[in-house]
Amino acid sequence: MSNRLSSSLAACVWIPLFPLRCEEARHEGLAAYPTALLAPDTTRKLWQVSSLARHAGVKPGMTVSQAIGLCPTLRLLEPDPVHYDEQFAALLAALGEVSPVVEQSELGLAYVGVDGLEGIFGSPQKIIEAVHQAVRPSDRQTVRLGWGVGKFTAWVAASRAKPSEAIVVNAGDERTFLASQPIAVLPLDPVTHRRLRQLGIRTLGALAALPQAAITAQFGDTGKRLWQLAAGRISEPVEGRVAPEPIVAALTFFTPVGERELLAHSLDQLIARALKHPRRIGWRVHAVRLRADLEAGGSWLITHLLKDPTAEPARIAAPLKTRLEHSPPTGGVERLVLEFTAFAPGTTELQLFARDAQAAAREVRMRVRRANLYHVIEVQPWSRLPERRYALIDYEP
């Protein structure tokens, strides 16, 4: 259901504090006030903080009371992760108009493969301008762009660029450029970062100057990869993918639901419905997303990439139920939506069965002329009204 494309030359598009930027884009005048976005979990701590709030001493991870004590005029915002995800998808789609090779990373960070675009746009500066114009107008003053061979060099360039500007690292200049950069640009955990600084290593050049074997001995395979990145030995290409159309199953509640048991039961029903979708037959599920519209107006979102693609309902539900238990929605759920967003081929037997089942279904429809096979599913088992507890849906072999 998907094909891979790649590009060795990369442009990095980075919009810092992307969720907060999304809120500022849909609330006129919000950028003029100190603002903070609450975490999308139940801790009710601050997640992202605007520059004005930072100047007042407010930091991510603070409690609401601590933040208000430092900045009484602070404006607190409920998170809406579904909206942020939709806006990021729109950004990826816009970048896809510039290049067919686009790879998403975290929210607000994406890579554009630029191999061969010179024939369309011209010089690297003109390609960068095309990428810049693909960003929505409200983000063009904050986006940072980087250009280089491989994603890491492009990312470092973007992280060092000023807002609305770009840094271009020409092929062959990677090591010189990387040598002066701080080690914070590496994908470091706090412990490794602290250990490197304790050893007096503060730049990528200082790290690359040490023997690779010594770094590997101290930090294992993680240290080996960090050394290779710092030395410019790794130039990972941009891996684009033609995303398949997701399979979606949704359930709207007549009254908001907050009980986890009912949400878990509803999740089971959604998984069963999605697995029966004709486009899923013959394929195993690789990535799932569960989102909810909340009574208070916000949203809730979790995504999960299955290590072992599967078509077994219990194995799909298990990680989602774990996340539901530990990070439940912060309010009553009005609508629950399940999406299968990536797939892997099934076994040979499964593919064969899928083809035979579909052929049989077509033959039955031709002979009967109308669909008269249904099965009953539970929709709202907690309802007092029988007509709301169950529903009839077409039977798809």
C-alpha atoms as one frame of an Amber mdcrd trajectory, in Angstrom:
protein
   0.000   0.000   0.000   3.030   2.343   0.014   6.108   3.112  -2.011   9.351
   4.676  -0.853  11.180   7.556  -2.476  14.524   8.948  -1.350  16.790  11.946
  -1.815  20.365  12.384  -0.582  20.117  16.194  -0.630  17.797  17.537   2.045
  16.074  20.750   3.041  14.946  20.878   6.674  11.800  22.819   7.563  11.515
  23.602  11.287   8.781  25.639  12.957   9.631  25.799  16.684   6.718  25.524
  19.129   4.450  24.407  16.314   1.358  23.665  18.485   1.598  27.113  20.073
   1.973  28.663  16.616  -1.216  26.854  15.575  -3.101  28.433  18.481  -1.771
  31.890  17.635  -2.844  31.409  14.017  -6.484  30.728  14.927  -6.775  33.242
  17.805  -6.196  36.744  16.495  -4.064  38.907  18.771  -2.941  36.012  20.988
   0.723  36.502  20.063   0.716  39.866  21.840   0.145  38.211  25.245   2.209
  35.830  27.373   0.725  32.418  26.635   1.253  28.818  27.636  -0.143  25.571
  26.310  -1.165  22.920  28.820   0.160  19.387  28.438  -2.210  17.000  26.612
  -2.163  14.572  29.559  -3.731  14.685  32.996  -0.767  16.320  34.768  -2.085
  19.813  33.925   1.448  21.145  33.692   2.715  23.564  31.093   3.795  22.059
  27.782   4.865  24.959  25.568   5.532  28.559  26.578   5.693  31.705  24.459
   8.725  33.990  24.485   6.804  36.690  26.390   5.943  34.165  29.097   9.558
  32.997  29.256  10.680  36.559  29.893   8.410  36.538  32.938  10.116  33.393
  34.248   7.525  30.849  33.119   9.001  27.546  31.947   7.648  24.280  30.491
   6.878  21.679  33.147   5.657  24.204  35.718   2.323  23.758  37.431  -0.458
  26.223  36.683  -0.202  27.812  40.129   3.553  28.324  39.795   3.150  29.910
  36.363   0.310  32.233  37.415   2.335  33.293  40.449   5.161  34.436  38.192
   2.947  35.895  35.454  -0.610  36.834  36.545  -1.503  37.915  32.971  -0.559
  34.502  31.554  -3.124  33.097  29.136  -3.530  29.342  29.460  -4.680  27.281
  26.483  -6.215  23.825  26.428  -4.347  21.524  23.999  -5.974  20.458  20.738
  -3.604  17.783  19.343  -5.993  16.757  16.554  -5.915  20.328  15.217  -2.109
  20.410  15.391  -1.920  17.088  13.574  -4.242  18.366  10.857  -2.209  21.556
  10.431   1.006  19.552  10.198  -0.601  17.301   7.589  -1.534  20.437   5.637
   2.088  21.595   5.831   3.331  18.242   4.541   0.824  18.379   1.695   2.000
  21.881   0.760   5.641  20.757   0.817   4.590  17.845  -1.385   3.716  20.395
  -4.073   7.402  21.386  -4.126   8.934  17.909  -3.993   7.521  14.373  -4.157
   9.956  13.330  -1.409   8.792  14.615   1.987   9.554  12.958   5.325   7.771
  13.969   8.486   9.432  14.033  11.873   7.997  15.537  15.037   5.310  18.231
  14.907   6.681  21.238  13.060   9.755  19.433  11.706   9.939  17.936   8.218
  12.512  17.145   5.549  12.137  17.828   1.847  14.159  15.842  -0.683  15.565
  18.317  -3.207  17.493  16.045  -5.575  16.749  17.068  -9.169  14.722  20.177
  -8.321  17.317  22.471  -9.922  15.754  21.755 -13.301  12.398  23.023 -12.029
  13.254  25.912  -9.709  16.903  26.715 -10.429  19.529  27.471  -7.755  19.358
  26.209  -4.143  18.256  29.688  -3.056  15.266  29.527  -5.407  14.384  26.030
  -4.211  14.525  27.271  -0.617  12.281  30.188  -1.537   9.765  27.730  -3.012
   9.886  25.712   0.232   9.467  28.909   2.252   6.403  29.909   0.235   4.844
  26.496   0.878   4.685  27.320   4.595   1.446  28.996   5.676   1.759  32.810
   5.854   1.409  32.956   9.640   4.510  30.753  10.048   6.805  32.342   7.476
   8.265  34.723  10.040   9.185  31.918  12.445  10.158  28.999  10.182  13.850
  28.090  10.023  15.315  26.367   6.975  18.464  24.321   6.481  20.078  22.727
   3.421  22.703  20.007   3.217  23.660  16.489   2.232  21.692  14.195   4.554
  19.065  14.969   7.147  21.440  15.636  10.040  23.402  18.365   8.300  20.154
  19.957   7.104  18.717  19.810  10.645  21.788  21.397  12.215  21.699  24.135
   9.581  18.018  24.824  10.322  18.628  24.861  14.083  21.312  27.531  13.629
  19.329  29.641  11.162  17.519  32.802  12.218  13.717  32.923  11.969  12.457
  33.137   8.356  16.014  32.586   7.077  18.007  29.621   5.744  21.547  28.268
   6.041  22.918  26.385   3.039  25.740  23.890   3.583  27.225  23.043   0.200
  28.303  19.493  -0.573  31.828  18.896   0.721  31.592  21.531   3.473  29.745
  19.340   5.984  32.686  18.562   8.297  33.846  22.164   8.452  30.340  23.367
   9.204  29.598  20.698  11.811  32.895  21.072  13.687  31.938  24.379  15.332
  28.396  23.364  16.313  27.455  22.588  19.951  26.839  18.999  20.941  23.245
  19.940  21.833  22.310  19.502  18.147  22.939  15.759  18.517  20.038  13.439
  19.457  21.194  13.202  23.079  19.462  12.058  26.218  20.146  14.246  29.296
  22.517  11.723  30.893  24.725  11.387  27.807  24.718  15.158  27.321  25.871
  15.705  30.888  28.605  13.055  30.616  29.977  14.582  27.424  30.146  18.033
  29.009  31.844  16.577  32.078  34.497  15.203  29.730  34.997  18.704  28.326
  33.342  17.912  24.984  31.226  20.878  23.960  31.377  20.910  20.154  30.942
  18.338  17.413  34.531  18.986  16.328  35.811  18.096  19.794  33.805  14.877
  19.740  34.973  13.946  16.226  38.607  14.577  17.216  38.488  11.682  19.693
  39.072   8.083  18.540  35.829   6.399  17.553  36.802   3.304  19.521  37.154
   5.337  22.726  33.695   6.896  22.351  32.201   3.488  21.553  33.842   2.001
  24.649  32.354   4.747  26.833  28.872   5.018  25.315  28.327   1.807  23.335
  26.486   1.780  20.012  24.856   5.107  20.869  28.278   6.695  21.200  29.389
   5.204  17.898  26.433   6.762  16.100  26.970  10.123  17.808  30.633  10.122
  16.751  29.713   9.282  13.156  27.165  12.101  13.053  29.623  14.592  14.534
  32.333  13.537  12.074  30.010  13.830   9.082  30.302  10.105   8.364  26.534
   9.605   8.217  24.366  11.281   5.602  20.942   9.701   5.937  18.745  10.428
   2.910  15.238  11.815   3.065  12.868   8.857   2.918   9.587   9.930   1.435
   6.549   7.726   1.271   3.363   7.722  -0.723   0.940   7.431   2.173  -2.086
   5.198   1.645  -5.560   6.491   2.284  -6.282   5.664   5.920  -9.067   3.318
   6.936 -11.336   5.206   9.331 -13.981   4.042  11.785 -15.802   6.582  13.936
 -18.346   6.566  16.735 -20.362   9.563  17.955 -21.774   9.412  21.479 -25.167
  10.901  22.283 -23.826  11.998  25.666 -20.117  12.620  26.456 -18.337   9.547
  27.777 -15.595   9.690  30.393 -15.500   6.119  31.710 -12.373   4.337  30.529
 -14.115   0.967  30.414 -16.714   2.281  27.984 -14.048   3.940  25.851 -12.070
   0.692  25.776 -15.185  -1.226  24.755 -15.896   1.321  22.021 -12.304   0.960
  20.827 -12.820  -2.785  20.411 -15.881  -2.134  18.278 -14.043   0.384  16.096
 -11.137  -1.999  15.541 -13.525  -4.780  14.534 -15.264  -2.497  12.044 -12.012
  -1.169  10.564 -10.573  -4.656  10.132 -13.601  -5.628   8.048 -13.032  -2.795
   5.588 -12.520  -4.197   2.051  -9.285  -2.238   1.537  -7.782  -3.831   4.648
  -8.339  -7.406   3.490  -5.028  -9.058   2.698  -3.005  -6.451   4.608  -1.759
  -6.256   8.176  -2.029  -3.061  10.199   1.269  -1.299  10.885   0.300   2.098
  12.323  -2.829   3.214  14.172  -4.158   6.504  15.439  -6.933   7.101  17.964
  -8.396  10.569  18.376 -11.278  12.065  20.301 -13.304  15.258  20.243 -13.812
  16.432  23.812 -16.853  18.015  25.403 -14.860  21.089  26.480 -13.856  21.813
  22.905 -10.322  20.415  22.869  -9.154  17.074  21.530  -7.090  14.030  22.433
  -4.788  12.034  20.193  -2.521   9.003  20.436  -0.592   7.245  17.701   1.223
   3.931  17.761   3.508   2.095  15.365   3.154  -1.658  15.795   6.514  -3.412
  15.923   4.947  -6.488  14.383   2.183  -5.632  11.886  -0.927  -7.644  12.617
  -4.584  -8.162  11.791  -5.444  -9.517  15.256  -7.832  -7.177  17.120  -6.348
  -7.840  20.563  -2.794  -7.024  19.462  -3.940  -3.793  17.834  -5.982  -2.789
  20.875  -3.403  -3.598  23.564  -1.024  -0.617  23.148  -3.929   1.788  22.603
  -5.650   0.623  25.786  -2.394   1.010  27.709  -2.093   4.604  26.534  -5.776
   5.148  27.264  -5.236   3.931  30.816  -2.138   6.033  31.528  -2.978   9.162
  29.520  -6.775   9.322  29.260  -8.719  12.209  27.703  -8.978  15.231  29.977
 -12.740  15.560  29.442 -15.838  13.769  28.241 -15.510  12.235  24.767 -18.149
  13.222  22.231 -16.649  11.433  19.228 -14.052   8.664  18.993 -12.216   8.010
  15.728  -9.851   5.131  14.915  -7.557   5.253  11.881  -5.320   2.616  10.323
  -2.653   4.786   8.680   0.010   2.331   7.488  -0.048  -1.268   6.353   2.222
  -4.216   5.639   1.551  -7.064   3.200  -0.085 -10.126   4.679   1.142 -13.678
   4.311   0.764 -15.458   0.987  -2.155 -17.429   2.384  -3.849 -14.253   3.618
  -3.431 -12.536   0.253  -4.861 -15.586  -1.524  -7.808 -15.779   0.865  -8.494
 -12.077   0.357  -8.624 -12.473  -3.424 -10.915 -15.533  -3.178 -13.233 -13.823
  -0.672 -13.586 -10.732  -2.797 -14.305 -12.816  -5.902 -16.960 -14.777  -4.001
 -18.548 -11.580  -2.728 -18.767 -10.177  -6.250 -20.387 -13.370  -7.502 -22.983
 -13.322  -4.710 -23.861  -9.696  -5.454 -24.241 -10.461  -9.153 -26.568 -13.365
  -8.428 -28.639 -11.788  -5.630 -28.691  -8.267  -7.119 -28.830  -6.619  -3.716
 -27.041  -6.750  -0.398 -29.048  -8.830   2.066 -26.315 -10.051   4.421 -25.761
  -8.097   7.615 -24.271  -8.586  11.037 -25.134  -6.993  14.355 -22.597  -4.915
  16.278 -22.813  -3.277  19.667 -22.662   0.482  19.392 -23.746   1.784  22.793
 -24.179  -1.195  25.134 -24.734   1.169  28.071 -27.817   2.781  26.488 -31.252
   2.067  27.917 -32.751   2.189  24.424 -32.356  -1.100  22.490 -32.278   0.691
  19.138 -29.188   2.560  20.311 -27.399  -0.470  21.682 -27.033  -2.257  18.385
 -26.716  -1.474  14.703 -26.888  -3.427  11.452 -24.039  -2.999   8.995 -23.467
  -4.627   5.624 -21.590  -7.903   5.862 -18.278  -7.701   4.003 -16.599 -11.140
   3.605
